[in-house]
Amino acid sequence: MNTKVILNMPKRTKDAVMKKAKASGLTMSSVLNMAAEAYINDRLAIGAFERELVEGYADLKAGRVYSLDQVEHYLTKHNTKK
């Protein structure tokens, strides 16, 4: 059984994937399915930098961010080295 998935991606990324897939005789759907299967089977690694970006964006959307003033205040208050 298949299910539909709606996702957001930059238009230029979508266009590039479609162009490369078509040149390889594939559809975008098949490329995304292969990528999902590779990820499930640990054959598609997400690097630490990319993971940090994804997690940071999630924190931003959830409101888990601090201003520079808040960070400086915290560091000043909790600095044990003097």
N, CA, C and O atoms as a MOPAC input file, in Angstrom:
PM7 MOZYME 1SCF
protein

 N      0.83600 1    -1.16600 1     0.00000 1
 C      0.00000 1     0.00000 1     0.00000 1
 C      0.88900 1     1.24100 1     0.00000 1
 O      1.84900 1     1.32000 1     0.76600 1
 N      0.57800 1     2.18300 1    -0.83700 1
 C      1.31300 1     3.43700 1    -0.90900 1
 C      0.53000 1     4.53900 1    -0.23100 1
 O     -0.69100 1     4.45800 1    -0.10000 1
 N      1.24000 1     5.56900 1     0.19800 1
 C      0.61000 1     6.73100 1     0.79300 1
 C      1.21100 1     7.98200 1     0.16500 1
 O      2.35600 1     7.96700 1    -0.28700 1
 N      0.44400 1     9.05600 1     0.13800 1
 C      0.94500 1    10.30700 1    -0.41100 1
 C      1.65100 1    11.08800 1     0.67900 1
 O      1.24200 1    11.07100 1     1.84000 1
 N      2.72000 1    11.77500 1     0.28800 1
 C      3.48400 1    12.60500 1     1.20400 1
 C      3.60600 1    13.98400 1     0.58200 1
 O      3.96700 1    14.12700 1    -0.58600 1
 N      3.30300 1    14.98200 1     1.36800 1
 C      3.46600 1    16.36200 1     0.90800 1
 C      4.64600 1    16.94200 1     1.66300 1
 O      4.69700 1    16.86500 1     2.89100 1
 N      5.59400 1    17.52200 1     0.94300 1
 C      6.75200 1    18.10300 1     1.59300 1
 C      7.10300 1    19.42800 1     0.94300 1
 O      6.74400 1    19.69100 1    -0.20400 1
 N      7.80700 1    20.25000 1     1.69200 1
 C      8.28500 1    21.53100 1     1.17900 1
 C      9.76100 1    21.40000 1     0.83800 1
 O     10.54100 1    20.82700 1     1.59800 1
 N     10.12800 1    21.93900 1    -0.31200 1
 C     11.52300 1    21.96600 1    -0.71200 1
 C     11.69900 1    23.15800 1    -1.64000 1
 O     10.76200 1    23.53500 1    -2.34500 1
 N     12.87200 1    23.75000 1    -1.65100 1
 C     13.09700 1    24.87600 1    -2.55400 1
 C     12.85100 1    24.47300 1    -4.00500 1
 O     13.17200 1    23.35600 1    -4.41100 1
 N     12.28300 1    25.38800 1    -4.77600 1
 C     11.95200 1    25.10200 1    -6.16500 1
 C     13.18900 1    24.68100 1    -6.96200 1
 O     13.12500 1    23.76200 1    -7.77800 1
 N     14.30100 1    25.35200 1    -6.72400 1
 C     15.50100 1    24.99200 1    -7.50200 1
 C     15.97600 1    23.58500 1    -7.16100 1
 O     16.51400 1    22.89100 1    -8.02400 1
 N     15.78400 1    23.15000 1    -5.90300 1
 C     16.14100 1    21.78100 1    -5.52900 1
 C     15.23300 1    20.79900 1    -6.24800 1
 O     15.69900 1    19.81800 1    -6.82800 1
 N     13.93400 1    21.06900 1    -6.20700 1
 C     12.96600 1    20.20100 1    -6.89000 1
 C     13.29500 1    20.10300 1    -8.37100 1
 O     13.31900 1    19.00900 1    -8.93500 1
 N     13.54900 1    21.25200 1    -9.00600 1
 C     13.85400 1    21.25600 1   -10.43900 1
 C     15.12200 1    20.47100 1   -10.75500 1
 O     15.18600 1    19.75100 1   -11.75100 1
 N     16.13800 1    20.61800 1    -9.89100 1
 C     17.39800 1    19.90300 1   -10.10400 1
 C     17.21700 1    18.39500 1    -9.93500 1
 O     17.77500 1    17.60900 1   -10.70200 1
 N     16.43700 1    17.99500 1    -8.92900 1
 C     16.17200 1    16.56500 1    -8.72100 1
 C     15.41000 1    16.00300 1    -9.91500 1
 O     15.75300 1    14.94100 1   -10.43400 1
 N     14.38700 1    16.71200 1   -10.34300 1
 C     13.58600 1    16.23600 1   -11.47700 1
 C     14.43300 1    16.11500 1   -12.74000 1
 O     14.31000 1    15.13900 1   -13.47900 1
 N     15.29600 1    17.10600 1   -12.98900 1
 C     16.15100 1    17.08800 1   -14.17400 1
 C     17.11800 1    15.90300 1   -14.14000 1
 O     17.27800 1    15.18800 1   -15.12900 1
 N     17.75900 1    15.70900 1   -12.98500 1
 C     18.72500 1    14.60400 1   -12.86700 1
 C     18.01600 1    13.25300 1   -12.92800 1
 O     18.51200 1    12.31900 1   -13.55800 1
 N     16.86500 1    13.14700 1   -12.28200 1
 C     16.10400 1    11.89500 1   -12.31400 1
 C     15.69200 1    11.55600 1   -13.73600 1
 O     15.83600 1    10.41600 1   -14.17900 1
 N     15.18000 1    12.55100 1   -14.44800 1
 C     14.73100 1    12.32500 1   -15.82600 1
 C     15.90000 1    11.86700 1   -16.70300 1
 O     15.74800 1    10.97400 1   -17.53600 1
 N     17.07000 1    12.49000 1   -16.50500 1
 C     18.24800 1    12.10700 1   -17.28800 1
 C     18.66800 1    10.67200 1   -17.00200 1
 O     19.28600 1    10.01400 1   -17.83900 1
 N     18.32100 1    10.19100 1   -15.80100 1
 C     18.65000 1     8.81400 1   -15.42100 1
 C     17.52100 1     7.84000 1   -15.73000 1
 O     17.63400 1     6.64600 1   -15.45400 1
 N     16.42300 1     8.35300 1   -16.30900 1
 C     15.29100 1     7.49900 1   -16.62400 1
 C     14.42100 1     7.18600 1   -15.41300 1
 O     13.70900 1     6.18300 1   -15.39800 1
 N     14.48000 1     8.04500 1   -14.40000 1
 C     13.71500 1     7.83100 1   -13.17900 1
 C     12.70600 1     8.95900 1   -12.97400 1
 O     12.77700 1     9.99900 1   -13.62800 1
 N     11.77500 1     8.73700 1   -12.06500 1
 C     10.86100 1     9.79700 1   -11.66700 1
 C     11.35700 1    10.37800 1   -10.34900 1
 O     12.15200 1     9.75900 1    -9.64100 1
 N     10.87800 1    11.56400 1   -10.03400 1
 C     11.24700 1    12.16600 1    -8.75800 1
 C     10.74400 1    11.29200 1    -7.60900 1
 O     11.42800 1    11.13300 1    -6.59800 1
 N      9.56800 1    10.73600 1    -7.76600 1
 C      9.00300 1     9.86600 1    -6.74500 1
 C      9.90900 1     8.66600 1    -6.47900 1
 O     10.12500 1     8.30100 1    -5.32300 1
 N     10.43200 1     8.05800 1    -7.51900 1
 C     11.30100 1     6.89700 1    -7.32500 1
 C     12.61000 1     7.29700 1    -6.65000 1
 O     13.13500 1     6.55100 1    -5.82400 1
 N     13.13800 1     8.46600 1    -6.99700 1
 C     14.36900 1     8.94400 1    -6.35900 1
 C     14.12900 1     9.16900 1    -4.86300 1
 O     14.94500 1     8.76100 1    -4.03600 1
 N     13.00800 1     9.81900 1    -4.51400 1
 C     12.71100 1    10.06900 1    -3.10700 1
 C     12.44200 1     8.76800 1    -2.35500 1
 O     12.82200 1     8.63900 1    -1.19200 1
 N     11.79700 1     7.81100 1    -3.00100 1
 C     11.58600 1     6.50200 1    -2.37800 1
 C     12.91400 1     5.78700 1    -2.12900 1
 O     13.11000 1     5.18600 1    -1.07300 1
 N     13.82300 1     5.85200 1    -3.10000 1
 C     15.13400 1     5.22500 1    -2.91800 1
 C     15.90400 1     5.90300 1    -1.79300 1
 O     16.56900 1     5.23300 1    -1.00300 1
 N     15.81700 1     7.23200 1    -1.71800 1
 C     16.50700 1     7.96300 1    -0.65200 1
 C     15.93700 1     7.57800 1     0.71000 1
 O     16.68900 1     7.40300 1     1.66900 1
 N     14.62400 1     7.44700 1     0.80200 1
 C     13.99000 1     7.06200 1     2.07000 1
 C     14.42200 1     5.65700 1     2.47700 1
 O     14.74200 1     5.42200 1     3.64200 1
 N     14.43400 1     4.72900 1     1.53600 1
 C     14.87200 1     3.36000 1     1.83500 1
 C     16.33700 1     3.32800 1     2.24600 1
 O     16.71100 1     2.60700 1     3.17100 1
 N     17.16400 1     4.10700 1     1.56000 1
 C     18.58700 1     4.16100 1     1.91500 1
 C     18.76000 1     4.71200 1     3.32200 1
 O     19.60300 1     4.22600 1     4.07600 1
 N     17.97700 1     5.71600 1     3.68600 1
 C     18.05500 1     6.29300 1     5.02900 1
 C     17.63500 1     5.27600 1     6.08300 1
 O     18.29000 1     5.13900 1     7.11600 1
 N     16.55100 1     4.56700 1     5.82300 1
 C     16.06500 1     3.53900 1     6.75400 1
 C     17.12000 1     2.47000 1     6.97900 1
 O     17.30100 1     1.99600 1     8.10000 1
 N     17.81700 1     2.09000 1     5.91600 1
 C     18.81600 1     1.01800 1     5.98100 1
 C     20.22600 1     1.53000 1     6.26900 1
 O     21.21000 1     0.82900 1     6.03200 1
 N     20.31500 1     2.76100 1     6.78300 1
 C     21.60200 1     3.37400 1     7.15200 1
 C     22.59800 1     3.43100 1     6.00100 1
 O     23.80400 1     3.31300 1     6.21600 1
 N     22.10900 1     3.60600 1     4.80500 1
 C     22.98700 1     3.79300 1     3.65700 1
 C     23.00500 1     5.25100 1     3.20900 1
 O     23.72900 1     5.60700 1     2.27900 1
 N     22.21200 1     6.09100 1     3.86500 1
 C     22.17000 1     7.52200 1     3.56800 1
 C     22.44300 1     8.24500 1     4.87000 1
 O     21.57600 1     8.33700 1     5.73900 1
 N     23.63900 1     8.74800 1     4.99500 1
 C     24.04300 1     9.39500 1     6.24600 1
 C     23.78200 1    10.89100 1     6.17100 1
 O     23.99500 1    11.53000 1     5.14100 1
 N     23.32300 1    11.42400 1     7.27800 1
 C     23.17500 1    12.86300 1     7.40000 1
 C     24.31600 1    13.32900 1     8.27700 1
 O     24.44400 1    12.89800 1     9.42300 1
 N     25.14600 1    14.20800 1     7.74000 1
 C     26.31500 1    14.67700 1     8.47200 1
 C     25.94200 1    15.48200 1     9.70500 1
 O     24.81100 1    15.94400 1     9.85200 1
 N     26.91800 1    15.63800 1    10.58300 1
 C     26.68700 1    16.35500 1    11.83700 1
 C     26.26000 1    17.79200 1    11.59100 1
 O     25.38200 1    18.29600 1    12.29200 1
 N     26.85200 1    18.45800 1    10.62400 1
 C     26.50100 1    19.85100 1    10.34600 1
 C     25.04800 1    19.97300 1     9.89000 1
 O     24.31300 1    20.83800 1    10.36700 1
 N     24.64200 1    19.11100 1     8.97300 1
 C     23.27000 1    19.13800 1     8.50100 1
 C     22.29300 1    18.82800 1     9.62900 1
 O     21.22900 1    19.44100 1     9.71900 1
 N     22.64900 1    17.88300 1    10.48500 1
 C     21.80500 1    17.52000 1    11.62300 1
 C     21.65100 1    18.70800 1    12.56100 1
 O     20.55300 1    18.97400 1    13.04900 1
 N     22.73900 1    19.42200 1    12.81800 1
 C     22.68500 1    20.60300 1    13.67500 1
 C     21.78800 1    21.67500 1    13.06800 1
 O     21.04700 1    22.34400 1    13.78900 1
 N     21.84800 1    21.84300 1    11.75500 1
 C     20.97700 1    22.82100 1    11.09500 1
 C     19.51100 1    22.45000 1    11.25500 1
 O     18.68200 1    23.31000 1    11.55500 1
 N     19.18800 1    21.19100 1    11.06000 1
 C     17.80700 1    20.73100 1    11.19600 1
 C     17.32000 1    20.91600 1    12.63000 1
 O     16.21500 1    21.40800 1    12.85700 1
 N     18.14600 1    20.52000 1    13.59100 1
 C     17.76600 1    20.66100 1    14.99600 1
 C     17.66000 1    22.13300 1    15.39000 1
 O     16.77200 1    22.51100 1    16.15400 1
 N     18.56100 1    22.95600 1    14.87100 1
 C     18.51700 1    24.38700 1    15.16600 1
 C     17.26300 1    25.03400 1    14.62000 1
 O     16.65100 1    25.87300 1    15.28200 1
 N     16.87900 1    24.65100 1    13.41900 1
 C     15.65500 1    25.18400 1    12.82500 1
 C     14.44100 1    24.76000 1    13.64600 1
 O     13.52100 1    25.55400 1    13.84700 1
 N     14.43100 1    23.52800 1    14.11700 1
 C     13.32100 1    23.05100 1    14.95200 1
 C     13.27000 1    23.84500 1    16.25900 1
 O     12.18900 1    24.21300 1    16.72100 1
 N     14.43300 1    24.10900 1    16.85300 1
 C     14.47800 1    24.92500 1    18.06900 1
 C     13.94700 1    26.32500 1    17.80400 1
 O     13.19400 1    26.87100 1    18.61100 1
 N     14.33000 1    26.89800 1    16.69300 1
 C     13.86100 1    28.23300 1    16.33200 1
 C     12.34400 1    28.26500 1    16.19100 1
 O     11.68500 1    29.16000 1    16.72000 1
 N     11.79900 1    27.29600 1    15.48300 1
 C     10.34500 1    27.23600 1    15.29800 1
 C      9.61600 1    27.02300 1    16.62100 1
 O      8.50200 1    27.51400 1    16.79700 1
 N     10.22900 1    26.30100 1    17.54600 1
 C      9.60100 1    26.00400 1    18.83800 1
 C      9.84100 1    27.11300 1    19.86600 1
 O      9.33400 1    27.04000 1    20.98500 1
 N     10.60400 1    28.12600 1    19.49300 1
 C     10.86000 1    29.22700 1    20.41300 1
 C     11.95800 1    28.95200 1    21.41600 1
 O     12.08400 1    29.66900 1    22.40900 1
 N     12.75400 1    27.92400 1    21.17300 1
 C     13.84600 1    27.57800 1    22.09200 1
 C     15.13400 1    28.28600 1    21.65000 1
 O     16.12000 1    27.64400 1    21.28900 1
 N     15.09800 1    29.61800 1    21.68800 1
 C     16.25800 1    30.41900 1    21.29900 1
 C     16.51500 1    31.47600 1    22.36500 1
 O     15.61300 1    31.83100 1    23.12300 1
 N     17.74000 1    31.97500 1    22.42100 1
 C     18.12700 1    32.97300 1    23.39600 1
 C     18.82400 1    34.12200 1    22.69400 1
 O     19.52700 1    33.92800 1    21.70200 1
 N     18.62100 1    35.32500 1    23.22100 1
 C     19.30300 1    36.49100 1    22.67200 1
 C     20.74600 1    36.50000 1    23.15300 1
 O     21.09900 1    35.79900 1    24.10100 1
 N     21.57100 1    37.29400 1    22.49700 1
 C     22.96700 1    37.41400 1    22.90700 1
 C     23.04500 1    37.94900 1    24.33300 1
 O     23.88300 1    37.49600 1    25.11200 1
 N     22.18900 1    38.90200 1    24.68700 1
 C     22.17600 1    39.44400 1    26.05100 1
 C     21.86700 1    38.35500 1    27.07300 1
 O     22.49700 1    38.30300 1    28.13000 1
 N     20.90100 1    37.48200 1    26.77100 1
 C     20.55800 1    36.39700 1    27.68900 1
 C     21.73300 1    35.43400 1    27.87400 1
 O     22.00600 1    34.98900 1    28.98900 1
 N     22.41300 1    35.12100 1    26.79700 1
 C     23.55400 1    34.20100 1    26.85900 1
 C     24.68900 1    34.83200 1    27.66800 1
 O     25.27600 1    34.18300 1    28.53300 1
 N     24.99600 1    36.11100 1    27.37900 1
 C     26.06400 1    36.79100 1    28.12000 1
 C     25.73200 1    36.87400 1    29.61600 1
 O     26.60300 1    36.66000 1    30.46000 1
 N     24.48200 1    37.18100 1    29.93600 1
 C     24.06600 1    37.25100 1    31.33800 1
 C     24.25200 1    35.89400 1    32.01900 1
 O     24.77700 1    35.81600 1    33.13000 1
 N     23.82000 1    34.83600 1    31.35300 1
 C     23.95600 1    33.48500 1    31.91100 1
 C     25.42600 1    33.14200 1    32.13700 1
 O     25.80200 1    32.64400 1    33.19800 1
 N     26.25100 1    33.41400 1    31.12700 1
 C     27.67200 1    33.07400 1    31.24800 1
 C     28.35700 1    33.88500 1    32.34400 1
 O     29.20400 1    33.36500 1    33.07100 1
 N     27.98900 1    35.15800 1    32.45900 1
 C     28.55800 1    36.00200 1    33.50800 1
 C     28.14000 1    35.50500 1    34.88000 1
 O     28.96100 1    35.43300 1    35.79500 1
 N     26.86800 1    35.16200 1    35.02900 1
 C     26.32100 1    34.70400 1    36.29500 1
 C     26.91500 1    33.36100 1    36.71400 1
 O     27.12600 1    33.12600 1    37.90400 1
 N     27.18600 1    32.47800 1    35.75300 1
 C     27.63300 1    31.11700 1    36.06800 1
 C     29.14100 1    30.89800 1    35.86000 1
 O     29.62400 1    29.76800 1    35.93200 1
 N     29.85900 1    31.96400 1    35.60800 1
 C     31.30400 1    31.83400 1    35.40000 1
 C     31.97500 1    31.60200 1    36.75700 1
 O     31.90600 1    32.45300 1    37.64400 1
 N     32.61800 1    30.45500 1    36.90800 1
 C     33.27900 1    30.13000 1    38.17800 1
 C     34.76000 1    30.47700 1    38.13700 1
 O     35.41800 1    30.50500 1    39.17700 1
 N     35.29000 1    30.74000 1    36.95200 1
 C     36.70500 1    31.11500 1    36.82700 1
 C     36.81300 1    32.63400 1    36.94400 1
 O     36.17000 1    33.36800 1    36.19400 1
 N     37.61600 1    33.09100 1    37.87600 1
 C     37.82100 1    34.54200 1    38.04300 1
 C     39.25600 1    34.85200 1    38.28800 1
 O     39.61600 1    36.01800 1    38.45200 1

